[in-house]
Amino acid sequence: MNLKNKMIVIFLLCFIAYSINTNEKNIRFSGRTAFESLDGIEQLEKLEGLAIEINTIPLKDISAIGKLDNLTELIISGRGGEFRIRDIIGASKLQSLTIGNNATVDLEGIENFPELEEITIDSSFTTNYESLIKLKKLKTLSFNIPTQNTNL
């Protein structure tokens, strides 16, 4: 791990320590957020809302989100790569999910989030959306997928 990555990890751990001590319930990382993993975020036991937007370094491992037992709202935008819902299984109290600007969104395993009431998928190709029918509490489903201009 190079010095820059070590500094990013130290910053994230300090932020998590601050949040634990102040009983933060909502955290937003935005702008030029630059970290590859969310390791340690599971220590925020009271966390209800998490927003990660416009990452400059794609998050490679988001599985720690699945350890947030009280998480009810999740926004992940700008990861660029694939978002797989099965990577966050465990956050079963999730009520609102917003995913944007990922290359693909794989909804396989979405039935493991029975409390979901709202899903927004923005600017991402989506697979395995058939499972959405299993969500009995789902009230709002929004897809904003840009169309590709084709010459006919």
Kinemage of the C-alpha trace (Angstrom):
@kinemage 1
@onewidth
@group {chain A} dominant
@subgroup {mainchain}
@vectorlist {calphas} color= white
{ca met a 1} P 0.000 0.000 0.000
{ca asn a 2} L 1.480 3.332 -1.029
{ca leu a 3} L 1.597 6.411 1.214
{ca lys a 4} L -1.468 8.016 -0.394
{ca asn a 5} L -3.605 4.928 0.242
{ca lys a 6} L -2.318 4.687 3.831
{ca met a 7} L -3.342 8.313 4.429
{ca ile a 8} L -6.791 7.618 2.990
{ca val a 9} L -7.233 4.627 5.327
{ca ile a 10} L -6.083 6.696 8.322
{ca phe a 11} L -8.559 9.451 7.393
{ca leu a 12} L -11.416 6.967 7.061
{ca leu a 13} L -10.614 5.330 10.403
{ca cys a 14} L -10.439 8.751 12.114
{ca phe a 15} L -13.758 9.704 10.555
{ca ile a 16} L -15.320 6.461 11.761
{ca ala a 17} L -13.917 7.006 15.267
{ca tyr a 18} L -15.355 10.549 15.281
{ca ser a 19} L -18.716 9.274 14.090
{ca ile a 20} L -18.843 6.575 16.772
{ca asn a 21} L -18.112 9.131 19.484
{ca thr a 22} L -20.725 11.591 18.224
{ca asn a 23} L -23.425 8.975 17.533
{ca glu a 24} L -23.791 10.003 13.884
{ca lys a 25} L -26.832 8.407 12.250
{ca asn a 26} L -26.174 9.643 8.702
{ca ile a 27} L -22.899 9.890 6.808
{ca arg a 28} L -22.289 11.308 3.350
{ca phe a 29} L -19.041 10.909 1.433
{ca ser a 30} L -19.112 13.086 -1.677
{ca gly a 31} L -16.936 14.933 -4.122
{ca arg a 32} L -13.439 13.557 -4.454
{ca thr a 33} L -13.830 10.770 -1.930
{ca ala a 34} L -10.914 8.421 -2.470
{ca phe a 35} L -10.926 5.083 -0.717
{ca glu a 36} L -11.141 1.524 -1.977
{ca ser a 37} L -12.854 -0.188 0.952
{ca leu a 38} L -15.326 0.515 3.718
{ca asp a 39} L -13.591 -1.714 6.257
{ca gly a 40} L -14.387 -0.546 9.769
{ca ile a 41} L -17.665 1.159 8.926
{ca glu a 42} L -19.533 -1.685 10.634
{ca gln a 43} L -18.472 -0.103 13.930
{ca leu a 44} L -21.089 2.586 13.309
{ca glu a 45} L -23.817 0.487 14.884
{ca lys a 46} L -26.394 3.312 14.913
{ca leu a 47} L -25.860 4.328 11.295
{ca glu a 48} L -29.185 4.666 9.466
{ca gly a 49} L -28.185 6.546 6.323
{ca leu a 50} L -25.095 6.171 4.156
{ca ala a 51} L -24.364 8.091 0.954
{ca ile a 52} L -21.246 7.518 -1.125
{ca glu a 53} L -21.182 9.746 -4.177
{ca ile a 54} L -18.668 10.477 -6.922
{ca asn a 55} L -15.771 8.272 -5.881
{ca thr a 56} L -12.486 9.018 -7.591
{ca ile a 57} L -11.220 5.526 -6.786
{ca pro a 58} L -13.843 2.814 -7.368
{ca leu a 59} L -14.808 0.981 -4.192
{ca lys a 60} L -13.694 -2.582 -4.733
{ca asp a 61} L -15.263 -4.024 -1.594
{ca ile a 62} L -18.582 -2.786 -0.217
{ca ser a 63} L -19.423 -5.908 1.801
{ca ala a 64} L -19.012 -4.007 5.095
{ca ile a 65} L -22.317 -2.274 4.288
{ca gly a 66} L -24.019 -5.625 4.873
{ca lys a 67} L -22.898 -5.468 8.507
{ca leu a 68} L -24.817 -2.239 9.196
{ca asp a 69} L -27.837 -3.663 10.993
{ca asn a 70} L -29.717 -0.360 11.342
{ca leu a 71} L -29.129 0.984 7.832
{ca thr a 72} L -32.400 2.123 6.263
{ca glu a 73} L -31.133 4.349 3.434
{ca leu a 74} L -28.236 3.731 1.045
{ca ile a 75} L -27.053 5.893 -1.841
{ca ile a 76} L -24.134 4.714 -3.955
{ca ser a 77} L -23.250 6.747 -7.013
{ca gly a 78} L -20.211 7.028 -9.202
{ca arg a 79} L -18.489 3.720 -8.492
{ca gly a 80} L -18.173 3.142 -12.207
{ca gly a 81} L -17.963 -0.640 -11.959
{ca glu a 82} L -20.539 -3.294 -11.162
{ca phe a 83} L -22.873 -2.967 -8.188
{ca arg a 84} L -24.123 -6.356 -6.954
{ca ile a 85} L -26.925 -6.293 -4.398
{ca arg a 86} L -25.691 -9.615 -2.999
{ca asp a 87} L -22.524 -7.807 -1.851
{ca ile a 88} L -24.510 -5.965 0.831
{ca ile a 89} L -26.819 -8.765 2.003
{ca gly a 90} L -27.192 -8.414 5.748
{ca ala a 91} L -28.471 -4.835 5.776
{ca ser a 92} L -31.994 -6.243 5.848
{ca lys a 93} L -33.657 -3.113 7.295
{ca leu a 94} L -32.876 -1.169 4.119
{ca gln a 95} L -35.956 0.824 3.034
{ca ser a 96} L -34.493 3.123 0.380
{ca leu a 97} L -31.809 2.260 -2.174
{ca thr a 98} L -30.376 4.626 -4.776
{ca ile a 99} L -27.729 3.397 -7.191
{ca gly a 100} L -26.280 5.607 -9.897
{ca asn a 101} L -23.520 5.877 -12.442
{ca asn a 102} L -22.356 2.292 -12.258
{ca ala a 103} L -21.580 0.309 -15.384
{ca thr a 104} L -24.027 -2.409 -14.323
{ca val a 105} L -26.385 -3.124 -11.435
{ca asp a 106} L -27.065 -6.774 -10.634
{ca leu a 107} L -30.224 -7.152 -8.528
{ca glu a 108} L -29.776 -10.874 -7.859
{ca gly a 109} L -30.626 -11.362 -4.173
{ca ile a 110} L -32.866 -8.283 -3.868
{ca glu a 111} L -35.491 -10.456 -2.157
{ca asn a 112} L -33.195 -10.466 0.910
{ca phe a 113} L -34.266 -6.851 1.532
{ca pro a 114} L -37.963 -7.269 2.436
{ca glu a 115} L -38.262 -3.755 3.899
{ca leu a 116} L -37.365 -1.977 0.634
{ca glu a 117} L -39.995 0.624 -0.235
{ca glu a 118} L -38.064 2.732 -2.736
{ca ile a 119} L -35.462 1.880 -5.375
{ca thr a 120} L -33.874 4.344 -7.779
{ca ile a 121} L -31.421 3.189 -10.419
{ca asp a 122} L -29.828 5.968 -12.429
{ca ser a 123} L -27.536 5.716 -15.463
{ca ser a 124} L -26.732 2.037 -14.991
{ca phe a 125} L -27.480 -1.089 -17.035
{ca thr a 126} L -29.563 -3.402 -14.824
{ca thr a 127} L -29.703 -7.198 -14.721
{ca asn a 128} L -31.838 -9.673 -12.737
{ca tyr a 129} L -34.651 -7.169 -12.237
{ca glu a 130} L -37.213 -9.984 -12.300
{ca ser a 131} L -36.652 -10.456 -8.553
{ca leu a 132} L -38.220 -7.054 -7.852
{ca ile a 133} L -41.673 -8.657 -7.925
{ca lys a 134} L -40.804 -10.422 -4.649
{ca leu a 135} L -40.578 -7.103 -2.762
{ca lys a 136} L -44.011 -6.771 -1.156
{ca lys a 137} L -43.383 -3.328 0.420
{ca leu a 138} L -41.955 -1.714 -2.720
{ca lys a 139} L -43.867 1.517 -3.442
{ca thr a 140} L -41.507 3.406 -5.749
{ca leu a 141} L -39.320 2.016 -8.503
{ca ser a 142} L -37.456 4.454 -10.719
{ca phe a 143} L -35.149 3.650 -13.623
{ca asn a 144} L -33.370 6.498 -15.368
{ca ile a 145} L -31.343 4.754 -18.026
{ca pro a 146} L -29.868 6.881 -20.820
{ca thr a 147} L -30.691 5.677 -24.286
{ca gln a 148} L -28.008 5.106 -26.843
{ca asn a 149} L -28.271 7.161 -30.011
{ca thr a 150} L -28.320 4.810 -32.983
{ca asn a 151} L -28.250 5.758 -36.630
{ca leu a 152} L -31.069 3.985 -38.435
